[in-house]
Amino acid sequence: MKTNFIEECKAIVVEHTFAKNWAEIEGWWELGKTLNEEESFTLKNIKRLAYEIERSEENILRAILFYKKYPDLSMLPGGKNITWYSIIENYL
């Protein structure tokens, strides 16, 4: 196989992996934004919310913190290899 073909295939995989990871990051960011802006939401409600949306209380708290720390997603460091897990480990 030609080197250009292999490089093109690698680039496709990288771009689609990034798109998948970025969609997850945007989802957590948007949840954090919504919870930060909702006046009726308090941390007392987190257990019920976690149950209702089938997500952990810990990740909901992380989403809130994530939005507070990065209200503008373009400020998020990390490049193409960024994942929700790497945000938790390195930036929160």
Rosetta blueprint (number, residue, H / E / L):
1 M L
2 K L
3 T H
4 N H
5 F H
6 I H
7 E H
8 E H
9 C H
10 K H
11 A H
12 I H
13 V H
14 V H
15 E H
16 H H
17 T H
18 F H
19 A H
20 K H
21 N H
22 W H
23 A H
24 E H
25 I H
26 E H
27 G H
28 W H
29 W H
30 E H
31 L H
32 G H
33 K H
34 T H
35 L H
36 N H
37 E H
38 E L
39 E L
40 S L
41 F L
42 T L
43 L H
44 K H
45 N H
46 I H
47 K H
48 R H
49 L H
50 A H
51 Y H
52 E H
53 I H
54 E L
55 R L
56 S L
57 E H
58 E H
59 N H
60 I H
61 L H
62 R H
63 A H
64 I H
65 L H
66 F H
67 Y H
68 K H
69 K H
70 Y L
71 P L
72 D L
73 L H
74 S H
75 M H
76 L L
77 P L
78 G L
79 G H
80 K H
81 N H
82 I L
83 T L
84 W H
85 Y H
86 S H
87 I H
88 I H
89 E H
90 N H
91 Y L
92 L L
